[in-house]
Amino acid sequence: MIDGAMQPFALTLDKFLAHAAKWRPTSEVITAREDGGIDRIGYADLKVRCQRVSSALARLGVGLGDRVATLAWNTQAHLEAWYGIMGMGAVCHTLNPRLTADHLAAMVARSEAGILVVSADLIALARQIAERVPHALRLLVIDGPATADDSALDALIDGAGDRFPWGGFDETAPCGLCFTSGTTGAPKGVTYTHRSSFLHTLRALQVDVMAISGADSVLAVVPMFHANAWGLPFAAPAVGAKLVLPGRHVDGASLVRLIRAEAVTVAVGVPTVWLGLLEHLEAEGGEVPSLKRIIVGGAPMPPALMARLEERLGVIVQTSWGMTELSPSGVVASAGDPKRSAAQSGRPAVGVDLMVADAEGRRLPEQRTMEGHLHVRGAAVVERYFGETAPVTDAEGWFATGDLARIDEAGNLSITGRVKDLIKSGGEWINPAEIEAVVSALPQVSLAAVIGRADEKWGERPILLVEMREALSDAALLAPLKGRVANWWIPDQVVRLESMPLAATGKIDKLRLRAQYSTDGPT
């Protein structure tokens, strides 16, 4: 007997845009321009331009598996580069423009990208990168005029054919490369495949995850240079949703204008972005009536901020947890869960699994309510880092995230700390995340961080660094900790910062805080 069979259908990312172009041709991608104007393009026309990018790159010698770097903001032109690179089977290596030229050059040297697609306002940084890499790096300029020494990508695609064939390669081929943020250590390269990102997209679209539909207008504030922009450039065309790209400016005033102008229903970004939006509305007044949901991730959500957003804006805030190594989404809180909280990140959807273990990686006998080291496995979880041969997973495929976590009886994940953030005082461990959660819940506090400072007697002692909304004494800041954490966990000192240093992804930059405050430095 000969079994039946199903058609081969490679899970490659070009199919998302091809689907949108055919079935949602006039649904739009919106870009906020530097001059305050708006660029609009339908998915059908966008696909033509993206295929012309592929043609232009092919003429420059780019082939299957070659890395092409991008250094750009969230714009239509950057999206065209994404699909143009990935659709032809090359690898899109996104670079974070808020990092130093030395750091970025080291990444490009490792990826061996020969072309860098760069926003016009980042040309100076791009040239510094080119000067530091050991191989030739050609610059292709987008979102502005090119100089005599560089090429404008627009000029190249205007003369390129629009029928460049997409696909035709294996779904396990690499499509993207992103280096970890490096907020706690040296960055490592994570390679995404077409299959992993395709499956990640299907998971994100589920009702209990991001729940994006063709009726939505989705504002992607999360940067396209970081961890696939949480998958939104794939998810939006997959369902034909309007995709709203803010360009370079993500301050509160700019986002409010864009949300109102484009009737944004879903907005996605790190907590500090929504703090800026909220403070603008509180200062200037007005509403954003179209906005229904905000999805946050990338950093812990302060409970007070979540409460303010939901009360002031009338929106549902969905917390999430993920990391670059997870493509990046791990879990997202369901919008329909009445027990949502800032402390909980949600349940995993099909395609990702969680496990809590002891410090040696041994599975804890009780997987509910016990704090342990969080491990993950699934279709969009890293197996090995770029340029390395040894896997970073164990024999059963589990990847150690470096997070401490607890899973409640209902299956909701709560991140309780980072292993690298732990402070050892007098031979015992202090978890900064527990202290930060208590202090961040105070309505007078905008942002809070706890780090260890060298201590002659105890080895390390915790200090609290805060960015305040309103005045509050040190005693009042520390008082809520009594009875909530051990007395010896309470920080010895409070340091008030005019502005909390943030890493390029919006997380509090603890590397910088440790460099400045972990010894007897500024106070």
N, C-alpha and C positions, 0 to 999 in steps of 0.2 A: 504494500500500500504506500502511495506517495502522499505525504501530508500536504495540505494547502500552505499558502504563504501570503504574507503581506508585502506591500510595495516597499522597496527601500526608500527611506526618507531621511537623509542626513540632517541631524539637528545642528544646522549652521545658522549664524546670526543674521546673515543677509535675508533670510526668509521672513524675518519680522518686518523689515522695511518693504519687502516685495509684497507682503500681505496687505500692509497699510496702503501702499500705492494703488493696489487693485481694488480694495474694498472700502477704504476710507480716503480716497484720493484728495479730497478738499479739506480734511482735518488738518489743522495747522501746527507748525512749529513757530513759536514766537521768540524773538530775541530783542531785549532792551538794548538800544544803542547808547554809545557814550554821550551823544548830543541830546538825549532824552526822547528820541524817536523810537519807533518800533519797526522791526523787519518781520515780514510774514511770508511763509511759504507752505504750500500744501505737500502732503506726503508724496504724491505722484511726481511733482516737480523736484522735490528733494531727492528722490531716488535717482532721477536723471543726473543731477549734479554730483551725487555721490559716485555714480558709475564713471563719470568723467574724471573725478579724482583718481579712481583706480587706473583709468587709461593714462593719465598724466604720470602717475607713479611708475607704471609699467614702462613708459618711455624713458624714465630715469634709471631703469634697471632694477626696480624693486620686484622681487619674486616671492614665491611661496616660502613662508617661514622667516622672511627677512623682517628685522625690527625697524619700525619707523616711529620716531619719538614725536610727542606733541607737548607744547608748552603754551597753554592757552586757557581762557576762561570758558564759562558755559555760554556758548554761542552757536548759531546755526553753522558757521564755518567750521567750528571744532567738531560738531556732530557730523558734518560732511566728511571730515578727515577720518573720524572713527569708522564710519561705514565704508568709506573708500578703501581704507587700509584693511579692515577685517574682511570685507566682502571678497577681496582678491586673494585672501589666504595669507596675507602678511600679518605682522603682530604689532598692535598699537601699544607703544610704551609711553604711558602718560607720566609727565613730570610736574612736580609741584612748584609753581613759580614763587612760593614763599620760602623756599629753601635757598641756601647759599649756592653760588656758582661752583664752589669746590665739591659740595655734596652732590649736586646735579651732574657735574662732569664725571664723578666717580661712577654714578649709575649708568650714564651713557657709555662710558668706557666698558663697563661690564656687559651691557646689552649689545654693543657694537652697532648701534643704529647709525646709518649713514646719512639719514635725512632727519631734520628737525622742523616740524610745522610749528610756527610761533606767531602769537599775537603781535601786532605791530608795536604795541606799547611795551613789549618785553624783549625787543631786539637787543638792547644793551646787555641784558642778562644772557641771552642766547649767544652773543658773541663771546662773552666771557667763558661760557661753557665750551664753545668751539675751540677757543685758545688752549683749553686745558685737557682736551681729549687727545689720545695718541693717534687717532685716525682722522681722515677728512670728514667734515660734517657740513652738509649743505643745508642752508636755511631757506624755507619756503614760508612766506609771510601771509597771514590772514588778518582779517578785521582791521585793515588800514593799509596805507601805502608802503610799498617796499622801497628801499634805497637802491642806489646804483649797484651796490655789492651783492644784493640779495634778489631772489625771485619772488614775485607775487604768485601765490597758488592760483588765484583767480585767472591770471593771464594764461597760465598753463592749461587750465581746464576749459577755457573758452574755445581753444582750438582742438580739444581732445574729443574723441568719439564718445557717444553716450550709450554704446551697446557693449561695454566691457562685460564679458561673461563672469558672473559670480558663482561661487560654490564650486562643485566638482572636486572637492578635496574631502578628506576624512573628517568626520565630526569631532574626532579627538585631537585635531590639529590645534596648535596654540593660536589664540586670537588677541590676547592682551597681556601686558606685563605692568605690574605696579609694585613699587617698593613700599614696605611697611613704614609707618609714620616716624619711627625712631624716637618716640617720646620717652621710652624707657631703655633703649639700647640701640645698637647699630642697625640700620635698615637692612631688610632682606627682600629679595625679589620674589614675587609670587606670580606664577604663570597661569593664566586662565585659558581654558579650552572652549571651543564652540559648544561642545556638548554640555560642559559644566555650566556655562553662562545661560544656555538655552533652558536647562532644567531649573536653574536658579530663578529665571524669569517666570516660568510656569508656576513655581511655588509662590513667588511674590504676588502673583495676581489672584491667589485664592481669597475668598471672602474673609477668612479669619486671619489674613496676613495684610497686605496693602490694599486689597479690594478695589483696585483701579478698574474703571470701566470706560467705554467709549464716550460716555456722557460727561466725563470728568475733564477739568482743566487743571493740569498738574504743574505746580511750580517746583522746579528742581533747583533748590539753593545748594544742596550738597554738591561739592565740586566734581566736575568731570575728570579732574586729575587725581581723584582719590577713590580707589576701590570701586571702579565701575559706576561712580555716581549712584551707588546703591542699586544699580540695575535699571534706573528710570529711562535711560535712552533706549533700552530694549523693551521695557514693559509698556511704555506709552504707545509706540507704534504697533505693538502686538495686539492692542485692543482698539487702536485708532483714537486714543485720547489726545486732546490738545496738550502739547508740551511747551511750557513757558520757561525760557532760559533768561536769567537776570543779567548776563554779562558779568562785568567786573564788580559792579556796585551792589552790595547786599546789605546796605544800611537800612534802618527801619523806614525812613521816609521813602526810599526807592522801592522797597518791597510793598509798602502800602499802596503806592501809586500803581504798581504792576498788578497786584491782586485785584484792585478795583477795576482797572482798565480791561483785564482779561477774564474777569469773573472766575478767579481761581477757586477751586473747590477743595483741592488737596495740596498741602505744602509740605516739603520734606527738607530737613536740615538739622544741624546740631543745636542744642539748647541756647547757646549764646546768641544765635541769630534771632530767635524768637523773643529773647529778652530785649534786644534792640528794637524789634518791631513793637513790642508791648509798651516799652518806655516812650516811643514816639507817639503812639496813640494816646497814652495817658497824659502826655504833655500837650499835644495838639488837638486832642479830641477826635471825633469821627469813628466810623465803624468800617468793618470789612464783611458785609453781610453775606457775600457768596461763599466765604470760607467755612467749610464744614469740619475738616480734619487737619490736624498737624501731626506728622510722623517724625519723631525725634530719635536720635541715636548718636553714636560717636563719642559720647561722654555721658556721665550720670545726669539724670534729670532732677534738678532741685525740686523737692515737693512743693515749696512755696511758689515757685515759678509755674509749675503745672496747674496749681489751683488758681493762680491769677489769670493764666491764659484761658482756662475753661470758663471762669466766671466773667471775665471782662469781654472775651470775644464770643462766648457761647459755642465754642468748638469742642470737639473730642480730641484729646491728646493721646496718641498711641506711642508708647515707649517701645524701644527695641534694643537688641544687643547683637553685635556682630564684630567682625574684624577682617582685615585685608585677606587673611588666609581662608576666609569663608565666603569670599566672592561678592559682598561681604556679609550678607544677612544670615544670622543664626536663628533668632526668634523675634517675633513682633507681637505685641499685645493686640488682641482682637478689639476692634471698635465696639463690638457688641457685648463685651465682657463688663458687667456692672461692677465688678470688683477690681477694675484697673487701678493701679497705683504707680507712683513714681519709682517705688522700690522694685516693682516687678517688671520684667521684660517681656513676659508672655510665654506661651507654649510653643514647642517646635512643631512645624508642619511636616508633612511627609517629605522625605528626601534628606532630612537631617536628624541625627540622633545625638543625645546627650548622655554623659555618664560622669558621676562624681567619684573621685578616687582619693587615696591617701597620697602623701608626699612622694611615695615611691611608685605611684601609678597603679596600685592595686585597687580594684573595684571595692567600694565600701559595701558592706553587706546590706545596709539600708540605703536606698536611693532617694527616699523622701525624707525631708526635714533635716537631713544631716549636712553640715557644711563640709565641703571637700574641694579638691582640685578639679576644675572642670575640663573634661575631655569631649571632643566632638568627632563625628565621622559622617560622611555623606557624599553625595554626587558632586558637590561644589566646594569640597574641603581640600586644602592643599595636601599633597602626598610628599613632595620634596620641593625645596626652594630652587630658584633659578640658578643654574651653574653648579649645582651640587648633585652628587650621585646617590648619596645616602638618604633614605626616606626619613621624615621627621614624625612618622607614625609608628605605633607599636605593631606587633604581629597581627593584631585583630583590626588594624586600621584606625585606631584612636589617635587623635591629635591633641596634645596637651596645650591648652590655650594660654596658660599662665594666669588664668583668673581663678579666684576663689568664688564658690557659688553654693547656693542652696536651692533645691527643688521642693516646692510645697506639695501637700497631698493631692492638690488638683493638677499638678504638673507644671505650674508656673515657675519660671526661672528667675532667681534674684542673684545678681552679681554682688558679692559681699566684699570684694577687694581684689587687688593685684598682688601676686606673690612677690614681685620685685618692689612693691611699695611698702611691704611690711617693715616695721621698725623693731629692732631687737634692743630691748632696754632691760638691763640687769639679767640677761639670759632668757627673758621671756618676750613673746611676740605681741606687738600692738598692731591692730589693723586700722590704718588711717581712714578707710572708706566708712567704717561705722561712725567715727567721729565726724567726718565730713557730712554724712547724711543727717545727723542731728542738727549741726550748725546751719546747714543749707536750708533746713526747714523754717528757720526764722525769717519772717517777712522783711526784716531790715537788712538781710544779707543777700547780695547778688551772687557771689561766687566764694567758695571756700576750699582750701586745700591744706592738708596736713603732711608734713615731711619730718624726717628725723634730723636732729642736729647733734653733732659730736658732743659727747659729755664725758669728762674725765672719770667720773665715778660709775656711771651706768652704761657707758658705751655710746648709747644714743638716747635722746629724749625728744618727744614730739613737740613741734611748734605749730601753731595755727596761723595761716595766712588768709586774710579776708579782703574782699572788695565789697564795700558797704553801699547800701541804698540810702540808709538813714543812720543817724548816730546811735551808738549803743556802747555801753561801757564794756571793758574786758570781763568784768564779773558777770554781767548780763549775758555775754556771749558764751561763757563757759558754764553758767549755772544749769542749763538744760542737760548737760552731760552727766550731772550727778544722779546716780541711780540708774542711768542708762548704759554707762560703761564703767569699768573698774576705775576706782579713784586714781590709781597710778597711771592710767591711760590719759588722764586729763592733761592737755598741753601745758607746758611750763610758761609759754609766752605767746602773746598775740601780736602779729605783725600786720598792720593795715597797709594795703596797697591801693594806690590811686587807680591802677588798672591791672587786673590779673593777667600775667603773660599767657598767651594762648599759642599752641602749636598751629601749624598751617591747616590742620583739619578741624580746628575749633576746640580741641581738647585743651585742658589746662596743661601747660608745658612744665611738667615736674622736673625734667632735666635742667631747665633753666632755673627753676626755683631752688633745686638742690645746689646748683653751681653758685648761686648767690647767697643762700641762707643756711646751708647745712653745716657750715662752720661759723665762727664768730665774725660774721660779715654784717651786711646792712640790717638794721632793725627799724 
